[in-house]
Amino acid sequence: MSTQTEVPPSSPSRSTAVRRPSHRRAWVVALVLIAVAGIGGGFWWSREHNVPGTDHRHPAVKEAGSETPQATRVEVAHPKKGGMQRTSTQVGSIHADEWADLFAKVSGFLKEQNVDIGSKVKQGDVLAVIEDPEIVKERDRAAAALDQAKVSVDVAKTRVTVEEKNREAVAANVKQAQAEVGRYTSTRHFREKVLARYRGLYERNAVDLAIVQEEEEHVASAIANEGAAQAGVLTAQAKLLSAEAAVEQAKADVAGAKANVEVAAANLAKAQVLVDYTKIVAPYDGAITLRTFHRGAFVRSAAEGETRPLLSVAKTDKVRVVTYIPDRDVPYTDVGDEADIQLDALPGQVFKGKISRFSETEDPQSRTMRTEVDLDNKDGRLREGMYGTATIILEKNSPHLTIPVSALTERSEGEGNKASVFVVRDGKARKVAVTTGGEDGIRAEILTGLSPDDEVIVSAGSVSDGQAVTPESSHVASNESGTH
């Protein structure tokens, strides 16, 4: 039989002491449940998010070491179509298409100067005039000498005419003398026939001897006259030869006089050139870039040692951009290659041009080749001395593929640009041999070994051949390909 102890209702302190322990136990239980829930949630989160350094395997598995290796996550990118565009960007500067320092050819006082720095000029414009009276006088003397030489030609021609008339007269005398010879020859033949007839008559005693002797004298006289006529022919022929020689001499005098005219004309031309040198003329359309002297100054000719130009003029409707191509790009440089010119003085503007010429040789000190690009400058915005960059397109895009440079391993440029990359095949990294082309530091051109469908591992140094991998799209590679 148990004994119960009753507590009087009037004792409140006893009732409070009995209820307080039950509240504390409830709070402890709640805190334990919250802790258990937090530990379980953290464990689940770490497994789902693969937190490095967290091993979630069962302790027994850990001790046995029989777990299956997990695949390594790798970033991959597909090769992009469109090979590398080879360019060369170098510093360039603007130069006038043509320019000239204009020196004085003659010495004298600067009489006129019609231009100043910045003046626009046209080809043939007289820019300055030098006063030199001595040169003008020499020109006048040469002109008078030429006139005199021309008169000598006319005189020589007149003499030719006279000598030709004289030759004609002498030739007529020759013919007359020859006719006389014929007449006297006929007379001789007649007298010889008469003499022969009288001799026959004398032999038959038909005539006296005196008649025969008279006819013999007639024959002798005819022979003498014939001889004299023949001598006259020879004399006339000699005179004809002399007349012909006189004609040839007169003609030679004409040729000499004409030569003297040419000499005088050359002297006049030389004197005129010196007079022309007193005028400084613009060689082409352009602008004056330098003025050294002012009106009234004594100007010495360059031939006498003057080293300062009177004026300088530059052709500005077209300019040439001068740049220097480095040795590595020289083999790819051709006339006609497109070029984009950007100048510091004109930001945001791109001037299109093409390679117009290059020096064909490299400078032995800098190992660069001078290259020039012509630009139209009819609006005059491009000025001598402006500088900037010239980007020359040496080779345009090819049909090859490109990948990030970081994907290349085991590169060997000495053996035909061979290299290796890793691609994902059947969940594993596989090494593939490729042949590379050009590169720009971000992407590399692949000539052989890959297709557009291959998944190329971007960071090739983090895997080995045959390693299990899980591919993830490379945002870096995508951005690089987008900006290429």
C-alpha positions as CSV (number, residue, x, y, z in Angstrom):
1,M,0.0,0.0,0.0
2,S,1.6,3.2,-1.2
3,T,1.6,6.4,0.7
4,Q,0.7,9.6,-1.2
5,T,1.7,13.0,-0.1
6,E,-0.7,15.7,-1.0
7,V,0.4,19.2,-1.5
8,P,-2.0,21.8,-0.3
9,P,-3.5,24.0,-3.0
10,S,-2.4,27.0,-1.2
11,S,1.4,26.4,-2.0
12,P,2.2,28.1,-5.4
13,S,6.0,27.7,-5.2
14,R,5.7,24.0,-5.3
15,S,3.6,24.0,-8.4
16,T,6.1,26.1,-10.4
17,A,9.0,23.9,-9.5
18,V,7.3,20.9,-11.0
19,R,6.5,22.5,-14.4
20,R,9.9,24.1,-15.3
21,P,11.9,20.9,-16.2
22,S,9.5,19.9,-18.9
23,H,10.0,23.3,-20.9
24,R,13.8,22.9,-20.9
25,R,13.6,19.4,-22.4
26,A,11.5,20.7,-25.3
27,W,14.0,23.4,-26.2
28,V,16.9,21.0,-26.2
29,V,15.0,18.6,-28.5
30,A,14.3,21.4,-30.9
31,L,18.0,22.5,-31.0
32,V,19.1,18.9,-31.7
33,L,16.7,18.6,-34.6
34,I,17.9,21.9,-36.1
35,A,21.5,20.8,-35.9
36,V,20.8,17.4,-37.5
37,A,18.9,19.1,-40.4
38,G,21.8,21.6,-41.0
39,I,24.4,18.8,-41.1
40,G,22.3,16.7,-43.5
41,G,21.6,19.8,-45.8
42,G,25.3,20.6,-45.9
43,F,26.2,17.1,-46.8
44,W,23.6,17.0,-49.6
45,W,24.8,20.4,-51.0
46,S,28.5,19.3,-51.0
47,R,27.6,16.2,-53.0
48,E,25.5,18.0,-55.5
49,H,28.1,20.7,-56.1
50,N,31.2,18.6,-56.0
51,V,33.1,20.7,-53.5
52,P,36.8,20.1,-53.9
53,G,38.4,18.4,-50.9
54,T,35.1,16.8,-49.8
55,D,35.0,13.0,-49.8
56,H,31.5,11.6,-49.4
57,R,32.3,8.0,-49.7
58,H,31.5,5.5,-47.0
59,P,34.4,5.0,-44.6
60,A,34.5,1.3,-45.5
61,V,34.9,2.2,-49.2
62,K,37.6,4.7,-48.3
63,E,39.5,2.1,-46.5
64,A,39.1,-0.5,-49.3
65,G,40.2,2.0,-52.1
66,S,38.0,0.3,-54.6
67,E,36.1,3.4,-55.8
68,T,35.6,4.3,-59.6
69,P,37.6,7.4,-60.8
70,Q,35.4,10.4,-61.8
71,A,35.7,12.1,-65.3
72,T,37.6,15.4,-65.4
73,R,35.6,18.3,-66.6
74,V,37.3,20.1,-69.6
75,E,36.4,23.0,-71.7
76,V,36.0,22.3,-75.4
77,A,35.5,24.3,-78.5
78,H,34.6,23.3,-82.1
79,P,37.0,24.4,-84.9
80,K,35.8,27.5,-86.7
81,K,35.6,27.7,-90.4
82,G,37.6,30.4,-92.1
83,G,41.4,30.5,-91.8
84,M,43.6,33.2,-90.4
85,Q,43.8,36.5,-92.2
86,R,47.5,37.5,-92.2
87,T,48.0,41.2,-91.6
88,S,51.0,43.4,-90.8
89,T,50.4,46.5,-88.7
90,Q,53.2,49.0,-88.7
91,V,53.9,52.6,-88.0
92,G,53.6,54.8,-91.1
93,S,53.9,58.5,-92.0
94,I,52.5,60.8,-94.7
95,H,54.8,62.2,-97.4
96,A,53.9,64.3,-100.4
97,D,53.7,62.3,-103.6
98,E,56.3,64.6,-105.2
99,W,58.3,67.5,-103.8
100,A,61.1,69.7,-105.0
101,D,63.6,72.2,-103.6
102,L,63.8,75.1,-106.2
103,F,67.3,76.6,-106.5
104,A,68.4,79.6,-108.5
105,K,70.4,78.6,-111.6
106,V,71.7,82.2,-112.0
107,S,72.9,84.8,-109.5
108,G,71.3,88.1,-109.2
109,F,68.8,90.2,-107.2
110,L,65.4,88.8,-106.3
111,K,63.2,91.1,-108.3
112,E,59.8,89.4,-107.8
113,Q,58.4,86.8,-105.6
114,N,54.7,86.1,-106.1
115,V,54.2,83.3,-103.5
116,D,54.7,82.6,-99.8
117,I,54.5,79.6,-97.5
118,G,51.1,77.8,-98.1
119,S,50.4,79.4,-101.5
120,K,48.6,77.1,-103.9
121,V,50.3,77.0,-107.3
122,K,49.6,75.5,-110.7
123,Q,52.2,73.9,-113.0
124,G,54.0,76.6,-115.0
125,D,53.2,79.4,-112.6
126,V,56.1,81.9,-112.3
127,L,56.9,81.9,-108.6
128,A,59.9,84.3,-108.6
129,V,62.1,86.4,-110.9
130,I,65.8,87.1,-110.6
131,E,67.2,90.2,-112.2
132,D,70.5,89.7,-114.2
133,P,70.9,92.2,-117.1
134,E,74.1,90.6,-118.3
135,I,72.4,87.4,-119.2
136,V,69.7,89.3,-121.1
137,K,72.4,91.2,-123.1
138,E,74.2,87.9,-123.9
139,R,70.9,86.6,-125.2
140,D,70.4,89.7,-127.4
141,R,74.0,89.3,-128.8
142,A,73.4,85.6,-129.6
143,A,70.1,86.6,-131.4
144,A,72.1,89.1,-133.5
145,A,74.7,86.5,-134.3
146,L,72.0,84.2,-135.5
147,D,70.5,86.8,-137.8
148,Q,74.0,87.5,-139.2
149,A,74.5,83.8,-139.8
150,K,71.2,83.6,-141.7
151,V,72.3,86.4,-144.0
152,S,75.5,84.6,-144.7
153,V,73.4,81.6,-145.8
154,D,71.5,83.8,-148.3
155,V,74.8,85.3,-149.7
156,A,76.2,81.8,-150.1
157,K,73.1,80.7,-151.9
158,T,73.3,83.6,-154.3
159,R,76.9,82.7,-155.1
160,V,75.8,79.2,-155.9
161,T,73.4,80.6,-158.4
162,V,76.1,82.8,-160.0
163,E,78.5,79.9,-160.2
164,E,75.9,77.7,-161.7
165,K,75.2,80.3,-164.5
166,N,78.9,80.6,-165.2
167,R,79.2,76.9,-165.4
168,E,76.4,76.9,-167.9
169,A,78.2,79.5,-170.0
170,V,81.4,77.5,-170.0
171,A,79.6,74.4,-170.9
172,A,78.1,76.3,-173.9
173,N,81.7,77.3,-174.9
174,V,82.7,73.6,-174.8
175,K,79.9,72.7,-177.1
176,Q,80.9,75.6,-179.4
177,A,84.5,74.5,-179.5
178,Q,83.5,70.9,-180.2
179,A,81.4,72.2,-183.1
180,E,84.4,74.2,-184.4
181,V,86.4,71.0,-184.3
182,G,83.8,69.3,-186.5
183,R,83.7,72.1,-189.0
184,Y,87.5,72.2,-189.3
185,T,87.6,68.5,-189.6
186,S,85.1,68.6,-192.5
187,T,87.2,71.3,-194.2
188,R,90.3,69.2,-193.8
189,H,88.5,66.2,-195.4
190,F,87.3,68.4,-198.3
191,R,90.8,69.9,-198.9
192,E,92.4,66.4,-198.8
193,K,89.9,65.2,-201.5
194,V,90.6,68.2,-203.7
195,L,94.3,67.7,-203.3
196,A,94.0,64.1,-204.3
197,R,92.1,65.0,-207.4
198,Y,94.6,67.7,-208.5
199,R,97.5,65.3,-207.9
200,G,95.8,62.9,-210.3
201,L,95.3,65.6,-212.8
202,Y,99.0,66.6,-212.4
203,E,100.1,63.0,-213.0
204,R,98.2,63.1,-216.3
205,N,99.8,66.6,-217.0
206,A,96.3,68.1,-216.9
207,V,97.3,70.8,-214.4
208,D,100.4,72.7,-213.3
209,L,102.4,71.8,-210.2
210,A,101.6,75.1,-208.7
211,I,98.0,74.3,-208.4
212,V,98.8,71.1,-206.6
213,Q,101.1,72.9,-204.2
214,E,98.4,75.5,-203.5
215,E,95.9,72.7,-202.6
216,E,98.6,71.2,-200.3
217,E,98.7,74.5,-198.5
218,H,94.9,74.5,-198.1
219,V,95.1,71.0,-196.6
220,A,97.8,72.1,-194.2
221,S,95.8,75.1,-193.2
222,A,92.7,72.9,-192.6
223,I,94.7,70.5,-190.4
224,A,96.1,73.5,-188.4
225,N,92.6,74.9,-187.9
226,E,91.3,71.5,-186.8
227,G,94.1,71.2,-184.2
228,A,93.4,74.7,-183.0
229,A,89.7,73.9,-182.6
230,Q,90.6,70.7,-180.6
231,A,92.8,72.7,-178.3
232,G,89.9,75.1,-177.9
233,V,87.7,72.2,-176.8
234,L,90.2,71.2,-174.2
235,T,90.5,74.7,-172.9
236,A,86.7,75.1,-172.7
237,Q,86.4,71.7,-170.9
238,A,89.0,72.8,-168.4
239,K,87.1,76.0,-167.8
240,L,83.9,73.9,-167.4
241,L,85.6,71.8,-164.7
242,S,86.7,75.0,-162.9
243,A,83.2,76.3,-163.1
244,E,81.8,73.1,-161.7
245,A,84.3,73.3,-158.9
246,A,83.2,76.8,-158.2
247,V,79.6,75.7,-158.0
248,E,80.5,72.9,-155.5
249,Q,82.5,75.4,-153.4
250,A,79.6,77.8,-153.4
251,K,77.3,74.9,-152.2
252,A,79.8,74.0,-149.5
253,D,79.8,77.7,-148.4
254,V,76.0,77.4,-148.1
255,A,76.4,74.3,-145.9
256,G,79.0,76.1,-143.8
257,A,76.7,79.1,-143.5
258,K,73.9,76.9,-142.4
259,A,76.1,75.2,-139.9
260,N,77.0,78.6,-138.6
261,V,73.3,79.3,-138.3
262,E,72.9,76.2,-136.2
263,V,75.7,77.2,-133.9
264,A,74.3,80.6,-133.6
265,A,70.9,79.2,-132.8
266,A,72.4,76.9,-130.2
267,N,74.2,79.8,-128.6
268,L,70.9,81.8,-128.6
269,A,69.1,78.8,-127.1
270,K,71.7,78.5,-124.4
271,A,71.4,82.2,-123.7
272,Q,67.6,82.0,-123.7
273,V,67.8,79.1,-121.2
274,L,69.9,81.3,-118.9
275,V,67.3,84.0,-119.2
276,D,64.6,81.5,-118.5
277,Y,66.5,80.5,-115.4
278,T,65.9,83.9,-114.0
279,K,62.3,82.8,-113.6
280,I,61.5,80.2,-111.0
281,V,58.5,78.1,-112.3
282,A,56.2,75.6,-110.5
283,P,57.0,72.1,-111.8
284,Y,53.5,70.8,-110.9
285,D,50.3,71.6,-109.0
286,G,50.9,71.9,-105.3
287,A,51.7,74.1,-102.4
288,I,54.7,76.2,-101.3
289,T,56.2,74.6,-98.2
290,L,59.4,76.8,-97.8
291,R,60.5,80.3,-98.6
292,T,64.0,81.4,-97.8
293,F,64.5,84.8,-99.4
294,H,62.6,88.0,-99.8
295,R,62.4,90.6,-102.6
296,G,65.6,92.6,-103.0
297,A,67.9,90.0,-101.6
298,F,71.0,88.9,-103.6
299,V,70.5,85.3,-104.6
300,R,73.5,83.1,-105.5
301,S,73.1,80.2,-107.9
302,A,73.4,76.6,-106.7
303,A,76.3,76.2,-109.2
304,E,78.2,78.8,-107.2
305,G,77.7,77.0,-103.9
306,E,74.3,78.1,-102.6
307,T,72.9,75.3,-100.4
308,R,69.6,77.0,-99.4
309,P,66.7,76.6,-101.8
310,L,64.8,79.6,-102.9
311,L,61.5,77.9,-102.5
312,S,60.1,74.4,-101.9
313,V,57.0,73.0,-103.5
314,A,55.1,69.8,-102.7
315,K,52.5,68.0,-104.8
316,T,49.5,67.5,-102.5
317,D,46.6,66.1,-104.5
318,K,48.0,62.7,-103.8
319,V,50.2,61.5,-100.9
320,R,52.2,58.4,-100.2
321,V,52.1,56.6,-96.8
322,V,55.6,55.2,-96.0
323,T,55.9,52.2,-93.7
324,Y,58.4,49.5,-93.1
325,I,57.5,45.8,-93.3
326,P,59.4,43.5,-91.0
327,D,61.4,40.6,-92.3
328,R,58.8,37.9,-91.3
329,D,56.1,39.6,-93.5
330,V,58.3,40.5,-96.5
331,P,57.7,37.3,-98.4
332,Y,53.9,37.9,-98.3
333,T,54.0,41.5,-99.5
334,D,52.8,42.2,-103.0
335,V,51.9,45.3,-105.0
336,G,48.1,45.7,-104.8
337,D,47.7,44.3,-101.2
338,E,44.9,46.2,-99.5
339,A,45.9,48.6,-96.6
340,D,43.9,50.4,-93.9
341,I,45.5,53.7,-92.8
342,Q,44.6,55.2,-89.4
343,L,46.2,58.5,-88.4
344,D,46.6,59.9,-84.9
345,A,45.5,63.4,-86.2
346,L,42.2,62.1,-87.6
347,P,40.9,59.5,-85.1
348,G,38.1,57.2,-86.0
349,Q,38.8,57.5,-89.7
350,V,40.1,54.7,-91.9
351,F,41.7,55.5,-95.3
352,K,41.6,52.7,-97.8
353,G,44.5,52.2,-100.1
354,K,46.7,49.5,-101.7
355,I,50.5,48.9,-101.8
356,S,51.8,50.9,-104.7
357,R,55.5,50.0,-104.5
358,F,58.2,48.7,-102.3
359,S,62.0,48.8,-102.3
360,E,62.5,45.0,-103.1
361,T,65.3,45.0,-100.5
362,E,65.5,45.0,-96.7
363,D,67.5,47.5,-94.7
364,P,70.5,45.6,-93.3
365,Q,70.2,47.4,-90.0
366,S,66.5,47.2,-89.2
367,R,65.7,44.1,-91.4
368,T,62.6,45.9,-92.8
369,M,61.5,46.8,-96.3
370,R,60.3,50.2,-97.3
371,T,56.7,50.0,-98.5
372,E,54.5,52.8,-99.9
373,V,50.8,53.2,-100.2
374,D,49.3,56.0,-102.4
375,L,46.2,57.8,-101.1
376,D,44.1,60.4,-102.9
377,N,44.2,63.8,-101.2
378,K,42.2,66.1,-103.4
379,D,40.4,67.5,-100.3
380,G,43.8,68.4,-98.8
381,R,43.2,66.8,-95.3
382,L,46.3,64.7,-95.4
383,R,49.4,66.7,-94.6
384,E,53.1,66.0,-94.8
385,G,54.4,64.5,-91.5
386,M,51.1,63.0,-90.2
387,Y,51.7,59.6,-88.7
388,G,49.7,56.6,-87.6
389,T,49.4,52.9,-88.4
390,A,49.2,51.0,-91.6
391,T,47.5,47.7,-91.5
392,I,48.3,45.7,-94.6
393,I,46.3,42.6,-95.5
394,L,49.0,40.2,-96.7
395,E,46.7,37.2,-97.0
396,K,42.9,37.0,-96.8
397,N,40.8,34.4,-95.1
398,S,41.5,30.8,-96.3
399,P,39.1,27.8,-96.2
400,H,41.0,26.2,-93.3
401,L,39.8,25.9,-89.7
402,T,41.0,27.8,-86.6
403,I,41.2,26.8,-82.9
404,P,42.4,28.6,-79.7
405,V,46.1,28.7,-79.5
406,S,46.0,27.2,-76.0
407,A,44.7,23.9,-77.5
408,L,48.1,23.2,-79.2
409,T,50.7,21.0,-77.6
410,E,54.0,19.4,-78.8
411,R,54.5,22.1,-81.4
412,S,57.5,21.7,-83.8
413,E,57.9,24.5,-86.3
414,G,61.1,22.9,-87.7
415,E,59.2,19.9,-89.0
416,G,56.5,21.4,-91.2
417,N,54.6,23.2,-88.4
418,K,53.5,19.9,-86.7
419,A,51.6,20.0,-83.4
420,S,49.1,18.0,-81.4
421,V,45.6,18.7,-79.9
422,F,43.3,16.7,-77.6
423,V,39.8,16.0,-78.8
424,V,36.9,14.3,-76.9
425,R,35.9,11.0,-78.3
426,D,33.7,8.4,-76.4
427,G,34.1,10.4,-73.2
428,K,37.9,10.3,-73.3
429,A,40.7,12.7,-74.3
430,R,42.4,11.5,-77.5
431,K,45.6,13.1,-78.9
432,V,45.4,14.0,-82.6
433,A,48.3,15.2,-84.8
434,V,47.6,18.4,-86.8
435,T,49.4,20.6,-89.2
436,T,49.3,24.3,-88.3
437,G,49.3,27.5,-90.4
438,G,49.4,31.1,-89.2
439,E,48.3,32.5,-85.9
440,D,47.5,35.8,-84.3
441,G,48.3,35.0,-80.7
442,I,44.6,34.1,-80.0
443,R,43.7,31.6,-82.6
444,A,45.8,29.2,-84.7
445,E,45.1,28.0,-88.2
446,I,44.7,24.2,-88.7
447,L,45.6,22.9,-92.2
448,T,45.1,19.2,-91.6
449,G,43.9,16.8,-88.8
450,L,40.6,18.3,-87.6
451,S,37.0,18.6,-88.8
452,P,34.4,21.2,-87.7
453,D,32.6,18.5,-85.7
454,D,35.5,17.8,-83.4
455,E,35.4,18.8,-79.7
456,V,38.8,20.3,-79.1
457,I,40.0,20.6,-75.5
458,V,41.0,24.2,-75.0
459,S,43.5,23.7,-72.1
460,A,45.4,20.9,-73.5
461,G,48.0,20.8,-70.8
462,S,45.5,19.5,-68.2
463,V,44.8,16.1,-69.7
464,S,46.5,13.1,-71.0
465,D,45.7,10.6,-73.8
466,G,42.9,8.2,-72.8
467,Q,41.8,10.2,-69.7
468,A,38.1,10.2,-69.0
469,V,36.7,13.7,-69.4
470,T,33.4,15.5,-69.3
471,P,33.2,18.2,-72.0
472,E,31.9,21.7,-71.3
473,S,31.4,24.5,-73.8
474,S,34.2,27.0,-73.6
475,H,32.9,30.6,-73.2
476,V,36.4,31.9,-73.6
477,A,36.8,30.2,-76.9
478,S,33.5,31.4,-78.1
479,N,34.3,35.0,-77.3
480,E,37.7,34.7,-79.0
481,S,36.1,33.3,-82.1
482,G,33.5,36.0,-82.1
483,T,36.1,38.7,-82.0
484,H,38.5,37.1,-84.5
